Amino acid sequence: MTVISDSGTGASTSKRIRSVLAIRPFRRLWGVTYLCSVGDWLSLLALTGLVTKLAEGYGWEGFALSAVVLTQLLPGMLFAPLGGVLADRFDRRKVMVACDVARGCLFLSIAFVGTAWWLFIANFLVGCCAMLWIPAKDSAVPNLLRRPDQVETANQLGLVMTYGISTISGFGLYSLIAGIPGYLNVRDGDLGFRIAIIAVVVNGLLYLTSAVLVAVRIPELSGRIAVTRRKRSEEGGPGFLVMMRDGLAYAWRTPLLRGLVIGMSGAFAAAGGVIGSAKLYALSLLGGESAYGTLFIAVFAGLAIGMATAPRLARRLSYNRLFGVTIVVAGLSLVVVSLAPHLGVALLAVAFVGAAAGIAFLTGLTIIGSQVEDAMRGRMVALVQSLLKIILGLSVIISPLLVTLVQPRVVTFFDHDFKVDGTRPVLFGASLLATAVGLISYRLMDDRRSEPILSDLMAALRGRRRAGGLLIAVEGDTRLDTAAQARRLAEALRANGLDVLLASDPDLDERRLRNVLSTADLAGVRAHALVAAAVRADVVEREVRPALAKGAIVVMERYVDSPLAHFSAAGSIETRELEGLVEWATGRLRPDVTVLLDRTPAADLEPGLAMDTVEHHWRVQKLLTDMAAADPDRYVVVDADGTEDEIAERVLAAVVPLVPRTSEPVVEST
């Protein structure tokens, strides 16, 4: 078995992506996202080209072009909350199908009617459908995945598809269609109009194809609670306004979501200020149009880098902390942007702003997908969409007005003259806003108040979640294997002069906890899981966290994964329920390194375990290897077939390179 120990390799990232794409329903939804995103980008160009043809001779071409963009943005301000209610109340698959059919038919109607006034009306209705479709799709994604820790990778893939692959495909497809007259060497003016019509028709067909695929090929989008939703709808249930009000109340009374909403609101407002003043800011740098384009390239390059870096930082710093911190970093970077004396400094600072924004955006989506209950997720997605449209739109409009209120002046600094116009105070104000809301958001969302954020952040940037302390979990199918190898590993590390705590298997303390709880009957799987979770919470609080805080290395057998795999293999409890219980019990404390003993189940397994059969242990081992494949940066997989000494040597060879302050080879004490 190959040992995976390099957390920074591209191979690990590719394995993480492959593990998500291996889920067939998600892979098909990813393809549907491609079709719809191509349609979104193609529609922007196709409608702009068509309205230019339709508006010829009118004298309001400029207004017509702006109206295309306006009619696409306006629905987001009005109908995004309604989309969240629909996503939480009805079958999400049916909502998506209905919206795709409507969008396809509306685009075809634009081609057949052929008038400017209908183009604007239909485009507005298409935008309304999009605002209903997006919350249904985004809130359904976590239900297609196997574990909550895959939400981040799924969001990455979605953003890459929406803003990367689909953008290139949509623009490329429009270029191919628009270039038909050139390929045919035809100068007929009417042919250009027909080409624009063809682009609109192609756009409609893309949405209709998406509707067919969602209806026929992805039934999993309906989810297990589709029947509950249908029953609630038939029985009446709460109305739309009540559900919308409940969603807003839920977001406000939950500190995590309140911090998320405040942080995103401030971030969108600051982003709108930057976008609205970017043109004049480029002129203040004496760079003209080329500087304007280069600044946008720097922003999007930073966004891409941030989204690629976010998963690595999230493994060392909790999502709740990471979100607020990155907004503060974006605000501080904006201070540099507002004071930048020339283009080079501005480009570097703008790239930092983009990177921080990319991390914050991906982290926010991951928090919604993994920590918000399914019944509320659609409304939370819609709330973020509404904030994005409303706040970003208003700030883009207001910021140029604020710029015009400030008279430009020339400032001499070290015998160099610098032109200070209204863009600088606007950007500085945006930086203060982003920094302030980032701090507020961080205070509301911080889930580890006992640990100083600066040391935690520096440790994350250095590649270690905490200074000195290291949590090593030894997981495997059987207790005999994990107990022996955890003991041998701890002894070997101590022999090398390291401070090591060997935490006992929490299962061994269950008898004590049963007496404390005075439980009469714990034969059920759910009761057993609750007891195991309570013991883990006690061990983590009393032993593990204090040792890590002192900088010790903690070796703990059967920390989370092995019990989770055994309970899941029993089939009596949903894996998602168990994962939520585990996160609560451990306070989301994850091992820095998980050693997985990959042992072939055999007939001579230790007796006395519930459902102690070879088939059960095969299922357990498969679940454990699936966990390792889904998160290769945190696992080392060791071949556990052989003698105890042979396995111990393999474990040491895998772990030693990952242990800090180890300059000499570790020799096991016998």
N, C-alpha and C positions, 0 to 999 in steps of 0.2 A: 504494500500500500504506500503510495507516495505521501511524504510528509510535506504539508503546506505550511511554511513559516514566514514568508515574505509578505508583509501587509501592504506593501506599496507596489506590488507588481500589477501590470496590466492584465495578467492572466487571472488574478483574483477577481478583478472587476468583470472580466468577460464571463467567468463562472457564475458570478452573482446575477448577471444579466440573463445568462442561459437558464438559470434555475427559475427565473420569473417567466421567461418566454416559453419554458417547457410546459407551463400551465395552459392548456389548450383554449379555454374560454378567454383568458386574458390576451393570448396571442391573436385570437380572432378579433377581439375588441380593439386591439392595437392596429390591426389592419383597417377596421372601420374608422378609427380615428384618422388614419392616413387619408382615406377617401374624403371624409368630411373636411379635414383641414385643407386638403388640396382644393376642395370646393370653396372654402372660405377665402383663400388667397386668390383663386381664379376669379371669384365673383367680384372682388375689389377691382381687378383690372378689366374684366369683361364688361361690367356695368359702367365703369368709367369710359371705356371705349365706345360703348353703345350710346350712352347719354350724349356724348360729344356729337355723334352722328344725328341723333334725334333733335338736338338743340341747335343744329346749324340753321342760320338765318334768324335766330331769335335774338341775340344780343345779351342773353343771360347765361352764356356757356360757363363763365367762371363760377357763377352761383350754382349752376347745375352740377358741376364737378364737386363743389364743396358739399352740396346737398346729398350726394351719394354717400360720403363719409358720415355726414350728420345723421342720416336715416339709419345707418348701421350702428351708431353709438347710442342713439336715443333709447332704443328698447332696453338696453342694459340698465338705464336709469329707472325705467318704469316697471319692467316685468321680471327682473331677476329674482326678487322675493317670491313671486308667484311660482316661478320654476322650482324653487326649493320646497314649497308646500306640495306641489304636484309630485316631486320626487319622493317625499316622505309619506304621501297619502295613497298613491296609486302604484301599480306595477311599473317599475322603471323601464322595463323593456318595451312595454306598450307605449309609454310616453315617448321614448326615443323613436320608435317606429312611426308613430303619428306625426312627430315633428319632422322626420326625414321625408315622409311622403308629402307633407305640406310644403316643405322647402323645394322639393323637386317639382311639384306642380306649379308653384309660384314662379319659379324660373322659366318653366316652359310657357307659362302664361305671358311673361314679359316678352318672350320671343314672338308669340302669336298676336298679342295686342299691338305691340310696336309703337307705343306712345310714351312720352317722357313722364306725364303725370302718373300713369299706371306703374312705370318703372320705380318711381319713388315710393308709391304706396306698397307695391309688392316687396320692395327692398326693406321697408320698415317691418312688414309682416315676417319676412325671412329672419330679420334680427330678433323679433319676438320669439320665433320658434327656436332660434339658437339659444336664447336665454332660458328656455324651458328644457332644451336638450342637454346643455352642459351640466347643470346640477344632477340630472338623472344619471348621466354617464360617470361623472367624477365620484358621486356617492356610492355607485355600484361597484367600483373597482376593488375596494378592500374586501368585499364579499367573494371575489373571484380568486383571491390569493390564499395561500396555505397558512401564512403566519403574518402577524402584524409587522415584523421586521422587514417584510418584503414590500411594504407600502412605499418606502423611500425610493427603492429601485424602480418600482412601477411608475412613480411620479417622474423620475428622471427620464424614463423611456417615453412617457407621454409628452413631456416638454420638448425632448429632442425631436419627436415626431412632429409636433405641432409647429414649432418655431425653427426647425432645421430642415429635415428631410422634406416635409410637405411644402415649406416655403419655396425651396428650390424647385420642387416638382411643379407647383402651381404656376410660378413665374415662367418656368421652362415650357410648360404646356401652352400657356398663353402666347409665348413667343413663337412656338411652332404654328399655332392656329393663325396668329396675326401675320405671320410671314408667308401665308399661302399665296397672296398676290405676287410677291416677289419670286417665289418658286416657279409660278406659272408665267412670270414676265407679263402680267396683265396690269393695265393702267386704268381700268374701268372704275370710276369713283363709286358706283353702286355696289361693286364687289366688296369694297371695304365694309359697307353696311351689312352685307350678307355674312361676312366673316365674323363681325361682332355678334350677329344673331347666332352663328354656329357656336361661338364660345359660350354664350348664355345657355344654349341647349345642352351642350356637353356638361355644363355645371349642374343643370337639373338632373341629368342622367346619373351623375355621380351620387347625388343625394338619394335618388330612387334605388340605386344599387345598394347603398348603405342600409336603407330600410329593409330590403329583402334579406340581406345578410344578418341583420340584428334579429329579424323575426324568425328566420329559419335555422341559423347556425349558432346562436348564442342564447339558448333558453335559460342558461344560468344567471343571466342578468336579472331575471325576475326574483331570484333569491328564495330562501326558505320562508321569508315572511310575506311573500306575495299573497298567500292565502289569508293571512291575518289582515293585510291591507284591504283585500277584497271584502272580507267579512265586515271590517270596520266601515267600509264605504257603503255596503248594503244596509248596515244597521243605522246609518246616519253619521255617527261619529262627530267630532268637532268640525266646525266650518273652517273655511279658508282663512278668514280674518282671525279666528281664534288660534289656529295653528301658527299663523304668522306672528301673532302676539306672543304665543308661548315660545316660539323660537328665539325671538328677541330677548324675552325675559330669561330664557335659559342661558343665552350668551352673556347677558349682563351679570347674572347672579353666580356664574361659574368663574372664579378668578383666572383660570387658565385661558378660557375663551375671551374674557374681558381684556386680558392683557394682549391676546392675539389680535383682537379687533382694534384696540387702541394703537398697537404697534403698526399694523398694516395701514390704518388710516393716516397716521403721521408719515409713514414711508411713501404712500401714494401721493400725499400732498407735496412732500419734498420732491418726489420724482416729477410731478407735474410742473413744479416751479423750475426745475432744471430743463425740462423739455421746452417749456414756454419761452425761456430766455436763452436757449442754446444758440439760436441764430445770431442774436446781438452779442452774445458772449464770444462767439468765434470772431466776430468783427473786432471786438475789443482786444483780441490777441493778435490782430493785424494779419490774420491768416486767410480771410475771405471764405469762399465756398469750399475750398479744399480742406481748410481747418474744420469747418462744420461737418463735413463727411467723415473726417478722421476721428473727430470726437465721438461720433456715433459708432464707428468701428471699435473704438476703445471700450465704449460702454458694453456693447454686445460681446466682445471678446472677454471682458471681465465677467459678464453674466455666465458665459459658458464655463469659464474656469471655476467660478463660484459653485455652480451646480455640480461640477465634477468633483470638487473638493468637499462638498457638504457631507457625504456619507462617511468619509474618513474622520472629519472633525466630530461628527455625531457619535462615533464609537468611543470618543474620548471625553466628550462634553455632552450632557443631556440636551435633548431637543429643546426643553423648556428654557434652559439657560442660553443655548446657542442662538435662539431666535432674537431675544432682546439684545444680546451682545453684538450681533452682526448689524442690527439697526443703529446702535451707537457707533460702531466702526464706520458705517456709511455716513453718519452725520459728521463725524470728525474728519473723514476724507473730504466731505463737501466743504469744510472750512478751508482746507488746502486749495480746493478748486476755486473758491471765492477769492483767495489771495494770490493765486498763481500768477507770476510775472510774465511767463512766456509759455508757448504751446507745449514744450516738452514736459514741464512740471504738470500742466493741466491734463495732458494725456495720461500720465502715470496715476494722478489722483483720481481721474474719472474712471480708469480701469479698476481701481480699488473700490470705488463706489459701486460699480457694476458687479464686482465679485461679491461684495457684502450683500447687495440686493439679491443676487442669485441664490446665495446660501439662505437668506431669510425667507425668500419666496418658496423655495423647495422645502425648507423646514416647516413653514406654516402649513403647506399642503399636507405634509406628512403627519403633523400633529392632528389635523382635522381627520385624516384618513384612519389613523391608528388609535386615537384617544377619544374621539367623539362617538357616542353610541349611534347605531345604525338608524334608529328612528328619528334622530335629529340631524344626521349628517348632511342630508340634502339641503336643509335650511341654512346650515352653516356655510356650505359651499356657495349657496346663492347670496348669502350676506357678504361674503368676500367679493363675489363678482359685482354686486351692487356698489360696494365701496370703491372697487377698482374703477368702475365706469364713472360714478358720480364725482368722487373726489379728484380723480385724475383729470376728468374733463373740466371741472370748475377751476382747478389750479392752473391748467394750461391756458385758460382764458384770462384769469386774473393776473398771473405773473407778468405778461407783457404790459398790462395797464400799470402795474406797480413800477415797472422799469421806466416808463415814460415820465413818472413823477419826479425822478431823480435827475438833476442836471449833470451832464458829464463834466469832469474836471481833470486836469493833468497834475499828477503828483511826481515830484522829483525824489528819487531814492538812489543814493550813491552815484550821483551825477547822471542818472538815467531817468528819462521821463516816461511815466506810465500813465496811460489813459484809464481813468476810473469812471465807468458809466453806471447806469442803474442796475446792470446785471449783477455787479459785485454785492451790493447790499441785499438784493433779492436772494442770491445764492447763499449768502451768509445767514440770512433769516431762515432759509430752508434747512441749513445745517443745524442751527439751534433747535428748530422744530423736531428734526429727525433724532437728534441726540436726546432731547427731553422725553419724547414718547418712547424711545428705546429704553431709557432708564425706568420709566413708569412700567413699561411692559415687562422688563426684567424683574422688577420687584413683585409684580403680580404673579409671574409665572415661575419664579425660582423655586425649584423643588429640592434644593440642597443648601438651605440657608446656613447650616453649620459649617460649611466649607467655603473659605474665601474665594471669590470669583477670580481674582487676579492670579492666584497660584494655580487654580484649576485651569484657567485659560492658558497660562504659560506652559503648564504640563501638557495640555492638549496640543499646543503648537509644537512642542518638542517631540510629540509622538507617544506620550505616555499620559494616561488619564490623571494620575496623581503622582506627586513627587515621592519616590522611594517605594511606596507600597505597591504590591503586586498580588493579584488574586489569581491563583491557578486552580482550576477545577479539573478533577479526574473523573471522567464519565465512562460508563460501560454498561454492558448488559447485566452482569452479575455482581453482587456485593463482594464476593470473595476476591474477584479481580481488582476492583477499584480500591478496596481496603488495603490489599497488599502493595499495590503500586503507589498509592498515595503515601503510605508509610515509608517505602523505600526512597521515594523522591524527596520527602522532607528530610530524611536522615542524610542523604547525599548532599543536599543544599546546606544543611547545618555543618557538615564536615568541611565545607568550603568557607566557613566563617560567616555565613549569612544568618540573619535573624529570621527564623521560620516558625510559623504557627501551624500545627497540624490540626485542623478543625475536624471533629468527628463527624461520622455519617449521621445526619439528623434523624434518620429512621431509627437509630438505636435509642433515641430519647423518647420514643413514642409512649413507652409504658409510663414514664414519669408524667407526660402531658395528659395521658388518659386519666390518671388519678387526679390531676389538677382540675380537669374539666368535669370530672365525675360523670363521664359518659357511660350510659348503661350498655349500649350496643353500637359498636363501630364496624359492623360487618359490611355495611354498604360502601361502595366505591366513593361516593360523594363525601361521606363522613370521613373516610380515610384520607381523602385529598385535603379536606379542611384541616385535619389534624397535622398532616405533613406540612401544609403551608404555615400553620401557626408555629410549629417547631422551627422551621426555617427562619421565620421572622425573628424568633427569639435568639437563635444562634448568630444570625447576621448582626443583630443589635448588640448582643452582649460580647461577642468574641471577634467577629470578622471586621466590622467597621473600626473599633478601637485599635486593632492591630494594624490595619491599613493606615490609619491616621498617624501612627507612630513610625511608619515607613517600613514595616515588616512585610515579609512575603508570607502569604497565607495559602496553604495547600488544603483544599477541601474536596473530599470525595462526594460524588453523587449530589452536586450542588443543586442543579435545576433540571438539566436535560434528561438524566436517567429516570427520575421519578415521573417527569412529564411524559416520556416515551412509554413507560409501563402503564400509566393511567390511560393514555391515548390508545394504546394497543388493546386495552381491555374493552374499549368501545362504548363504555357506559356514559362518558362525559364528552361533550364537544371540545375539541382541541382549543378553540378560541376562548372558551370559558376558563380552561385550565391556565392558559397563558395570562389572562387578566388576573387570575388569582395569584400566580407566581410573581407577576410584576408588583402587585400590591404587597405581597409578603416580603420581598427582598428590597423594596424601595427602588426598584429598577437598577439595582446594583448588578452589573454584568462582569463576568470574569475577564481579565486581560487576556488570558490564555486558557483554552479548554483542550485538555488532552483526551481524545476519544480512543478508547481501547477497542480496536476492530477485531473482535473475536468471532470465530465461526461457531454458531450455536450447535451443541451436540447433545446426545442423550444423557450424558453424565453431569448435567447441570445440578447446581446445589439444590437440595430438597427444601421443602418448607415454604416456598413462595406461592402466593395466590396464582392460580392458572399457570402452574409451572409445567408447561409443555414446550416441546421443541418449536411448534408452530408459533406460539406466543412470543418466544424469544427471537425467532426470525423476524417477526413484525417489529419488535422493539429495536433490533439491530438495524433494520431498514430505516426506521424513523430517525435513529441517531445519525446514520450516514447521510440522510437527507438534510438534517439540520447542519451538518458540517459542510455539505455541498452548497447550501444556501448562504453561508457566512464563512467563507474560507479564510478571511483575514484573521479570524479569532480562534480558529481551530488548528490543532496539529493532530493528524490521524496516525495512530501507531498500530502496527500489526501485533495483535495480542495472542496469536497462536504460537505456542512454544512454552518453554519452561519459564518460571518466575524470574530467574536471573536474566534470561535472554530478553524478556519483555522490559525489564527494568533498564537494561542498557539502551534499548531503543527509545524509551521514554526520556532518559537523560540526554541522549543525542538530539532529540527534538526540542527539549525545553531549554537546555543550557544557552544556546545562542540568543534566547529571548529574555534571559534574566539579566537585569542591570548590575553593574559593579562587579562583574565576574571576569577577572583577568586571567585566572588560571583554569585549566581544565578541571572539571568536577570528577572526582573519583569516588565511586560509591563505597561507603563503609560497610563492611560485612560483620 
